[in-house]
Amino acid sequence: METINHTYINALLADAAYVEKLNEADNPGALVTALTGRMTIDLAEFIADNFTVLTQEDNNQDGGSSFDSTVWKGNAGTAYADQVYVSMRGSQ
């Protein structure tokens, strides 16, 4: 069951990584607001309650390499505390 949970979390964070400017969401409420255009409020709240965006690299707007990634850290006091996740966007 642990493998399924890890796979689901990685897929959820990968989907969230398609939202631009996540690194500007400096509190859980702002993260929920940013994510609700892409996913349900329940999923957005789950992510905001359990993860913080450490950084996001978005090269699509400036003609860069088009490599995009988001680095997440599990929040203290959650099952994901101190775990780091890297989500990469696929082709858009």
Backbone as numpy.savetxt, mean C-alpha at the origin, in Angstrom:
# Nx Ny Nz CAx CAy CAz Cx Cy Cz
-2.37 -22.21 6.30 -3.19 -21.01 6.30 -2.33 -19.75 6.30
-1.18 -19.81 6.92 -0.28 -18.66 6.97 0.14 -18.21 5.57
0.42 -19.15 4.68 0.82 -18.81 3.32 -0.30 -18.08 2.58
-1.52 -18.53 2.77 -2.66 -17.88 2.12 -2.80 -16.45 2.64
-2.64 -16.26 3.94 -2.74 -14.92 4.53 -1.67 -14.00 3.96
-0.42 -14.47 3.89 0.66 -13.65 3.34 0.40 -13.30 1.88
-0.09 -14.26 1.13 -0.39 -14.02 -0.28 -1.50 -12.98 -0.43
-2.53 -13.09 0.40 -3.63 -12.12 0.35 -3.15 -10.72 0.70
-2.36 -10.59 1.75 -1.85 -9.28 2.17 -0.99 -8.68 1.06
-0.12 -9.48 0.47 0.72 -8.97 -0.62 -0.13 -8.52 -1.81
-1.16 -9.27 -2.14 -2.05 -8.89 -3.25 -2.81 -7.61 -2.93
-3.27 -7.48 -1.71 -4.01 -6.29 -1.29 -3.12 -5.05 -1.35
-1.90 -5.17 -0.85 -0.97 -4.04 -0.88 -0.53 -3.72 -2.31
-0.40 -4.75 -3.14 -0.05 -4.52 -4.55 -1.16 -3.74 -5.25
-2.41 -4.08 -4.97 -3.53 -3.35 -5.55 -3.51 -1.90 -5.07
-3.27 -1.70 -3.79 -3.23 -0.35 -3.22 -2.10 0.48 -3.82
-1.04 -0.16 -4.25 0.12 0.55 -4.80 -0.21 1.30 -6.10
-1.34 0.98 -6.72 -1.75 1.69 -7.94 -2.32 3.08 -7.64
-2.55 3.38 -6.38 -3.01 4.72 -6.00 -1.79 5.63 -5.93
-1.86 6.74 -6.61 -0.73 7.67 -6.67 -0.65 8.53 -5.41
0.56 8.95 -5.10 0.85 9.88 -4.00 0.46 9.34 -2.63
0.58 8.04 -2.44 0.29 7.46 -1.12 1.25 7.98 -0.06
2.46 8.32 -0.47 3.43 8.80 0.51 3.03 10.16 1.08
2.06 10.82 0.48 1.55 12.08 1.02 0.47 11.87 2.07
0.00 10.64 2.21 -1.01 10.32 3.23 -0.28 10.16 4.56
-0.27 11.23 5.35 0.56 11.26 6.56 -0.16 10.81 7.83
-1.39 10.30 7.68 -2.11 9.75 8.82 -3.10 8.71 8.30
-3.61 7.85 9.19 -4.51 6.78 8.72 -5.75 7.29 7.99
-6.32 8.40 8.43 -7.50 8.95 7.77 -7.21 9.37 6.34
-6.06 9.99 6.13 -5.67 10.40 4.79 -5.41 9.19 3.90
-4.86 8.14 4.48 -4.62 6.91 3.71 -5.94 6.27 3.30
-6.90 6.23 4.21 -8.22 5.69 3.88 -8.84 6.50 2.73
-8.78 7.81 2.83 -9.34 8.67 1.79 -8.69 8.40 0.44
-7.38 8.28 0.43 -6.66 8.02 -0.82 -7.04 6.67 -1.42
-7.21 5.67 -0.58 -7.46 4.31 -1.06 -8.90 4.05 -1.49
-9.86 4.80 -0.97 -11.26 4.47 -1.25 -11.67 4.69 -2.70
-10.88 5.38 -3.47 -11.17 5.46 -4.90 -10.83 4.18 -5.64
-10.05 3.32 -5.00 -9.59 2.08 -5.63 -10.26 0.84 -5.03
-10.63 0.92 -3.76 -11.15 -0.26 -3.07 -12.25 0.13 -2.09
-12.87 -0.87 -1.49 -13.94 -0.60 -0.54 -13.40 0.07 0.71
-14.28 0.73 1.42 -13.89 1.40 2.66 -13.34 0.40 3.67
-13.91 -0.79 3.73 -13.44 -1.80 4.68 -11.99 -2.20 4.40
-11.66 -2.41 3.13 -10.29 -2.76 2.78 -9.35 -1.59 3.02
-9.79 -0.38 2.68 -8.96 0.81 2.91 -8.68 0.99 4.40
-9.68 0.79 5.23 -9.49 0.91 6.68 -8.58 -0.18 7.21
-8.70 -1.39 6.67 -7.81 -2.47 7.10 -6.36 -2.11 6.82
-6.10 -1.60 5.62 -4.73 -1.22 5.27 -4.25 -0.09 6.18
-5.07 0.94 6.35 -4.67 2.09 7.17 -4.46 1.71 8.64
-5.24 0.77 9.14 -5.09 0.32 10.53 -3.82 -0.50 10.73
-3.39 -1.19 9.69 -2.30 -2.15 9.84 -0.97 -1.76 9.20
-0.98 -0.76 8.30 0.23 -0.43 7.55 0.43 1.07 7.41
1.68 1.45 7.26 2.08 2.82 6.97 2.93 2.80 5.70
2.74 3.79 4.84 3.56 3.91 3.64 4.88 4.56 4.03
5.97 3.86 3.80 7.29 4.43 4.06 7.74 5.30 2.91
7.52 4.83 1.69 7.87 5.62 0.51 7.16 5.04 -0.70
7.05 5.86 -1.73 6.45 5.41 -2.99 7.24 6.03 -4.13
7.64 5.22 -5.06 8.36 5.66 -6.25 7.41 5.58 -7.43
7.13 6.71 -8.05 6.17 6.76 -9.15 6.83 7.48 -10.33
7.20 6.73 -11.35 7.90 7.29 -12.50 7.04 7.46 -13.73
5.75 7.21 -13.64 4.89 7.30 -14.82 4.66 8.73 -15.29
4.59 9.69 -14.39 4.22 11.04 -14.77 5.34 11.81 -15.46
6.57 11.49 -15.18 7.65 12.32 -15.70 8.47 11.64 -16.79
7.90 10.65 -17.44 8.61 9.99 -18.53 9.77 9.14 -18.06
9.76 8.75 -16.81 10.84 7.95 -16.26 10.78 6.51 -16.74
11.34 5.64 -15.98 11.46 4.24 -16.36 10.14 3.49 -16.33
9.13 4.06 -15.73 7.82 3.48 -15.48 7.87 2.39 -14.42
8.99 2.27 -13.71 9.06 1.36 -12.57 8.44 2.07 -11.38
7.40 1.48 -10.82 6.71 2.06 -9.68 6.66 1.06 -8.54
6.90 1.54 -7.34 6.85 0.66 -6.18 6.41 1.44 -4.95
5.90 0.71 -3.98 5.50 1.29 -2.70 6.07 0.40 -1.61
6.65 1.02 -0.59 7.19 0.29 0.55 6.27 0.56 1.74
5.82 -0.51 2.34 4.90 -0.46 3.48 5.58 -1.02 4.72
5.18 -0.54 5.89 5.65 -1.12 7.15 4.43 -1.41 8.01
4.44 -2.61 8.61 3.35 -2.98 9.51 3.37 -2.11 10.75
2.20 -1.66 11.17 2.09 -0.79 12.33 2.31 -1.55 13.64
2.86 -0.85 14.61 3.07 -1.42 15.95 1.73 -1.86 16.52
1.75 -2.97 17.24 0.56 -3.48 17.88 -0.36 -4.28 16.96
0.08 -4.52 15.73 -0.71 -5.33 14.80 0.03 -6.63 14.51
-0.64 -7.53 13.84 -0.02 -8.80 13.46 1.11 -8.60 12.45
1.19 -7.41 11.87 2.19 -7.12 10.84 3.29 -6.20 11.35
3.33 -5.97 12.65 4.28 -5.02 13.26 5.71 -5.29 12.81
6.37 -4.23 12.38 7.78 -4.23 11.98 8.08 -5.05 10.73
7.07 -5.58 10.08 7.31 -6.28 8.81 7.29 -5.25 7.69
8.16 -5.42 6.73 8.24 -4.50 5.59 7.80 -5.24 4.34
6.96 -4.58 3.56 6.44 -5.14 2.31 6.79 -4.20 1.17
7.17 -4.75 0.04 7.43 -3.95 -1.16 6.43 -4.38 -2.22
5.66 -3.42 -2.70 4.66 -3.68 -3.73 5.09 -3.00 -5.01
5.06 -3.74 -6.11 5.44 -3.18 -7.40 4.25 -3.23 -8.35
4.09 -2.17 -9.10 3.01 -2.13 -10.09 3.40 -2.93 -11.32
2.40 -3.56 -11.89 2.60 -4.22 -13.18 2.33 -3.22 -14.29
2.14 -3.70 -15.48 1.81 -2.81 -16.60 0.47 -2.15 -16.35
0.36 -0.92 -16.80 -0.91 -0.22 -16.60 -1.65 -0.10 -17.89
